[in-house]
Amino acid sequence: MHLIPTPDEVVALLRETGALRDGHFEYPTGLHSNEYLQVPLALRRYQNQRTLAVGLSRLLRANSEIRAMMPELSIVVPATAGLPVAYGVCEAIRARQVYWAERERDDQPLRFRQYVEPQPGEPVLLVDDILRSGSKLAALKALLDAAGARVVGLAVIIHQPTPNTLSFGSLPFYYLAKLDARYYVDGAHCELCRRGEPVEKVWV
Ligand SMILES: [Zn+2]
């Protein structure tokens, strides 16, 4: 394994831990795909968490602007699945703190825990295990922007874009590997459905 794992090394690690699965999947949004990824399955092993988080932190160090603000940096995640990555990156770059947002229920807005308040001007790095639709990360960024924090970058282990992935404009964006799954807007347009392959519903 390289100091910054190559995309092939990352994909191999995801496959051997069962985090990356081939098949025929249906997302709650109705999208169908030939590939499904659940990064926390790979992060169950501490050594994997370390390898991936340290690799990601090395990419971040290459950005001199982010490197200069590391002691002041807050690492903020949009859901608890990103926490192993966030703490691993925090340890590797000696950032100031980690905190996260959450939803009480899926239909409720993202929010921080009581008394957790981003400060005006606070430099913030958004971190998660994966960027797929980007909807949670976009909601998190809006929450931080509204509090006056300064979002300086976005870092995830895996970038798995869908046809509907949101854009984060010119925000510096870091990831260890990009996965190009095949997506179909719904069952009626799905090649795998047409071939009669059994479909598995995934939760997220
Ligand atoms: Zn299908």
Residues whose N, C-alpha, C, O or C-beta is under 5 A from the ligand:
A	BS01	ZN	H32 G187 C190 L192 C193
